[in-house]
């Protein structure tokens, strides 16, 4: 069976972290052409699902590991990671299907799936709402790590290491210490940015 995709346009809308955790909803705009509209619709949903999962979970995992897991995953496997979906702006012809497809990823299922597939992640489990995640990138791993530990000691801040990947380390810090921690690393010359509730610092 010969199917050809003529066009696939994906765009995403990710809401920021809510007060109690991650917002795992995204929207993909798709336009697929195949042999029949039904086949095009199936292809559109499969592609939208993969791209939405990649975009949403990419914020809370190691990208390369997530990409590898998605590449080897079956469509049926990924279907189980979706809690709900909706469609708007749907249009069909004999061979084309287009729509804005919104999906919400099931946080618990996604976390379990990533763990099973050896994808390091910091997707919340609902048990650690009093901490925030910080992604640390260090040009000189040893020197910068010593410096970072000195910062938290001097400011009496608890820091828990969650994952280590080369010169990147993921840590958790109590939410009540966020302002003090951010000010302290900034004073020491670290660059920082907040992305969807995750603090990224680099030096």
Secondary structure as UniProt FT lines:
FT   TURN            19..20
FT   STRAND          25..33
FT   HELIX           37..57
FT   HELIX           58..60
FT   HELIX           63..72
FT   HELIX           75..79
FT   TURN            80..81
FT   STRAND          82..92
FT   STRAND          96..105
FT   HELIX           107..116
FT   TURN            117..118
FT   TURN            129..130
FT   STRAND          131..137
FT   HELIX           141..154
FT   TURN            155..156
FT   STRAND          159..165
FT   TURN            166..167
FT   STRAND          168..174
FT   HELIX           175..177
FT   HELIX           178..187
FT   TURN            188..189
FT   STRAND          191..195
FT   TURN            196..197
FT   STRAND          198..202
//
